[in-house]
Amino acid sequence: MAVFRYQAQSAAGARQRGTLDATSARQARQQLREQGLVVLTIEAQRPSPFASVRSSNRLNLARRCLLTRQLATLLQAGMPLTEALHAVAVQKHQRQVRQVMLGVAERVAEGNTLADALARYPSAFPVVYRATVAAAERSGDLAGVLERLAGHGENQQALRQKVQLAMVYPLILMIVSLLVVGFLLGYVVPDVVQAFARDHAQLPLATQVLIALSDATGRYGLLAVVLLLVLAAVIALALRAPARRRHWHAIALRLPGFAELVRTSDAARFVSTLAILGRSGVVLVEAMSIGAGVVGNLVLRERLQTAAREVAEGASLASSLARSEALPALMLHMIASGERAGELESMLERAADLQEKQLAGRISLLVSLCEPLMLLMMGGIVLFIVLAILLPILNLNQLVN
């Protein structure tokens, strides 16, 4: 997709200048003619040095779900695919979304399949999305599969928003607590305890600790914040290496409490992906390989990829997943019963729905536990500061009496 600068003349004779997005000069002329303009000059605009940064083709989950829902609705109404893609593109005011959809429509108009057209924008349409669309095109039920894709994405978005909303209050509470403690140690405490700072030997231990913390905050507080940011950046860069990231993921699977949360989250992601791909007609082995690719933990991903190879060699799905030790026991029982009854796709959907509800419940429980813990911690810190200030005053009163 490129940007073209044009000069055109309207039917009333008025001249217009502007820019528009198109895949070629021919398409740009066609767009201007459809607007009733006579093209005078048109030329491609040279991209700025930062154009690649600004024109990223990434689409978030909410935008992709909305596009998919609109496209499914138009196809169900009987509109041809190319026209439906153009109709969705024109409705979008964001330049980024419009560029992506016009590019997809252009490639489909050239004779490519929708899955091949989507493959041109891998950051906008992930591999699960493209594989599902490819299977839908082979089965001839593109509108129905897009409807299921939109519903699947909307469920994921709803779960994500629920978790984010649940974390807003604890996050605000933590930030306010840090600001209050920093303000007390940096500005209030030094003014209050400076009268006692001359003779540390006669001060209570709590007051001496408070004075030391206040001095350290004033001298090294900013440096500590900078060092923490640098340390976080170094750890993030180090984890980009696959070997180090895999080592950390292996450690995460052995951490009490956190390991169960990781397993539950990745199991829900894998099974829900497997369900949508299986329902759309993707072969089981291919669906397992794609589903393993969306798992975040590298150790669990390798185990699920091994399970996919075992299924390709003739093993049953339930037995191969049981040997991988990547899914909870209840989910394995549900998959095994669905496999025996010949209703694997519906059972996978039920297992995914159950696992996502359990995950949402555990996250909500953890977040709800964080609130009283943070309040207790904040209260303890404030109590310590108050006692450290009052104890020397009480000692002076006792001496006077």
Secondary structure as GFF3:
##gff-version 3
##sequence-region A 1 401
A	DSSP	beta_strand	2	9	.	.	.	ID=ss1
A	DSSP	beta_strand	15	22	.	.	.	ID=ss2
A	DSSP	alpha_helix	25	34	.	.	.	ID=ss3
A	DSSP	beta_strand	38	44	.	.	.	ID=ss4
A	DSSP	alpha_helix	51	54	.	.	.	ID=ss5
A	DSSP	alpha_helix	61	76	.	.	.	ID=ss6
A	DSSP	alpha_helix	81	90	.	.	.	ID=ss7
A	DSSP	alpha_helix	95	109	.	.	.	ID=ss8
A	DSSP	alpha_helix	114	118	.	.	.	ID=ss9
A	DSSP	alpha_helix	127	139	.	.	.	ID=ss10
A	DSSP	alpha_helix	142	183	.	.	.	ID=ss11
A	DSSP	pi_helix	184	188	.	.	.	ID=ss12
A	DSSP	alpha_helix	189	193	.	.	.	ID=ss13
A	DSSP	three_ten_helix	200	202	.	.	.	ID=ss14
A	DSSP	alpha_helix	205	238	.	.	.	ID=ss15
A	DSSP	alpha_helix	242	252	.	.	.	ID=ss16
A	DSSP	alpha_helix	258	279	.	.	.	ID=ss17
A	DSSP	alpha_helix	284	293	.	.	.	ID=ss18
A	DSSP	alpha_helix	298	312	.	.	.	ID=ss19
A	DSSP	alpha_helix	317	324	.	.	.	ID=ss20
A	DSSP	alpha_helix	329	341	.	.	.	ID=ss21
A	DSSP	alpha_helix	344	400	.	.	.	ID=ss22
###
